Amino acid sequence: MSRRPTNRSARLKTNRSRRRLRRRLSGGLLLVAALALAGGLAAVLTPKPQVAVADESSSALLRTGKQLFDTSCVTCHGANLQGVPGRGPSLIGVGEAAVYFQVSTGRMPAVRGEAQAPRKDPIFDEAQIEALGAYVQANGGGPTLVREPDGSLAQKSLRGKDLGRGGDLFRLNCASCHNFTGKGGALSSGKYAPDLGRPTSSKSLPRCCPGRRTCRSSPTGSCRSTRRKTSSPTSRPSPKSASPAATVWAASVLPRGHGDVDHRDGRRHRRSTVDWGAIMTDIGDQARTDADRHQEPDEAALAAMSREELVALGGRLDGVETVYKQPRWPVQGTRAEKRAERQVALWLLAGGFFGLALLLVFLFWPWEYKPKEASGSFLYSLTTPLYGLTFGLSIMSIAVGAVLFQKKFIPEEISIQERHDNRSPKSTARRWRPT
């Protein structure tokens, strides 16, 4: 049977040991709770892997695309689409839409490395371009081609009628390189912005492009010309024909020839004049009236709306329109997506590992003061640096994982807010009257 200490020093030593134990246990519990919270957030935010299952036709298409890629593209873009320094960029994330544009216009495969590949006749037919795009899409992901319900490539359906909205989008996204007339010009590093007007030769157009009278992908070998009719340079679209939610290609406001001819160097040259009514139209005058802009639904309509509809309504009332929203990985289960998942998971696991190391150092590392001459002074001198090192590495790893998750998995979104520098309309102006 042990005797209970009776002197005061023994009691103080016992109380000090108990307080030290309680302090260590409380700190350890707080660290365990923090690590458990971080692990739970990582488990909730990390997307579940999805595996795409391809049928036999898709497998044959991918095999054909891989053969074409290995023979025509692998030298510059690498075996895994990662790109080759000094030769070609990475194709991860470009999608089949970029492949179709580059290959169908003859820019790719490039004959030699240049600052910008010129446009020329394509060397692949439609089936080969589709196979090559499917291979890049399956292994790198990215934007896909827009197709009609019957499976054909969408063209006419992408041309809207809201010229004012097209002019606004053109000035916002395209005019900085192609200038406001669409005639293009020189850029930095030897690049140039091409002319967006109608080409003079139909051979420079891709297959099935509007303005070309022959269509090689058609079963009959021909298709009707779809050249647009010219309009007056002073024409102005009617406000009644504008649609607030129309998604319009900038082609709606590109320069079009109107028969104006000059005679430089002794020859007749047709000028391409600008449709000023389409380009310089104020979107606020065409899109909707002030009453439509500020009309709010009643309580019953708000209760029946979904979350997405409420978000769209709030953006519309604030003058904000989402013109682009697309997931980072339109095709689920690609190798590039799995690599991105592994990167995010690796950083989050590293954060948990360093947090666990901090907990172990805090609980078991010798922390009591030791003079320099005493035994164990070196281990004591490492206590504070280890606290800082493990804590900093844990926070840094979790932060890097969160940033990678946002960049690689949060959908990309582009919104446009309509603003003006003039006075507000009378219907929305707040009037103050003295009381």
Helices and strands as residue ranges (DSSP letters): H 8-45, H 56-72, H 74-77, H 95-104, H 126-140, G 156-158, H 163-173, H 175-178, E 185-186, E 192-193, G 202-204, G 239-241, G 250-253, E 261-262, G 264-266, E 269-270, H 276-279, H 283-287, H 290-293, H 299-304, H 307-317, E 320-326, H 335-364, H 377-381, H 383-409, E 412-417
